[in-house]
Amino acid sequence: MKKIGFLSFGHWTPSPHSATRSAAEVLTQSIELAVAAEELGADGAYVRVHHFARQLASPFPLLAAMGARTRSIELGTAVIDMRYENPFYMAEDAGAADLISGGRLQLGLSRGSPEQVIDGWRHFGHEPIAGETDAEMGRRHAQVFHQLLKGEGFAQPNPRPMFPNPPGLLRLEPHSEGLRDRIWWGAGSNATAVWAAQQGMNLQSSTLKDDETGEAFHIQQAKQIRAYRAAWKEAGHTREPRVSVSRSIFPLLDDRDRDYFGRGGREQDQVGFIDERTRAIFGRGYTGEPETLIEQLRGDEGIAEADTLLLTIPNQLGVDYCAHVIEGVLKHVAPALGWR
């Protein structure tokens, strides 16, 4: 059995061929798709966060709105670039959104990926400390945020406050109990997956990771997940961790599907460089008749190792079509694979 949700990058473009032509449309449709996915029986509604782009960028107002409109579906990010974040302000926003949703947030964080502008985090007021890389700064911000979610007091109260204080050191408010166990790290390498386990964070592994062995993507991803679970056990954490992977899966069920995806797509892994030093492997997508997809997905070792699967959806095709894709996987693919 697996939890199955969707992941939206939230693209919008002022094109007559797009169902999301403005930021307002992609925001409202993200809420509507979360409602539709919950009605279909999906387990999660996740959004990506990118800055300086025509994509979703500020997750917490959106997550709060999704939480107010839904009742049971998990609401999350995959992922928030922590190079851009003030962990103190983020802890307050996350606490508020989680309380509005009734404790359903699943927040994926990461050190970040190549962005639209050079060192965009500098425009947000963040600078690595001496001798620190921007990736290390992102991990440091994540550690501070994770620590703040313990809800422990750390700030000295004013002896003459505007309002009465509880005794002792003060913490950030609002605090949402349990949110700390629902923080995930988006790991791009085996080493950062092990780091996430040591920190006590759940693991998000997408369709992109460092090409560390030259093997097929799904095999490398499975090895990454096993390394994470071994490190979690060695760290002595008392709860069971969660692990998610994301995939593009499109069952061909009607003429619309065949028009959009019937000519095939990226059915093979791709290898390239995400910067001048990092060789990366990008995992294949899956498109075909349900019977074909079932056989192909049965051999995906990365999915087999995970407890949660996030379906990347083509959000610019609109809510109804994205809901159709989700329903196609839930009804025509997942049961045959034992995911449902």
Protein Blocks (a to p, Z undefined) as FASTA:
>chain_A
ZZdddddehiacddfkbcblbfklmmmmmmmmmmmmmmnopabdcddddehiacdfblml
mmmmmmmmpmkbccddddddfklpcfklmmmmmmmmmmmnnopaccdddebdadfbehkl
lmnopacdehiafklmmmmmmmmmmmmmnopafbdcdfbdfbdcdehjdddddddehklm
mcccddfbfklmmmmmmnopacdddfbdcdfkopafklmmmmmmmmmmmmmmmnopabdc
dddddddddddfbfklmmmmmnopafbccdddfbfklccdddddddddfklmmmmmmmmm
klmmpmbdcddddfknojklmmmmmmmmmmmmmmmnopZZ
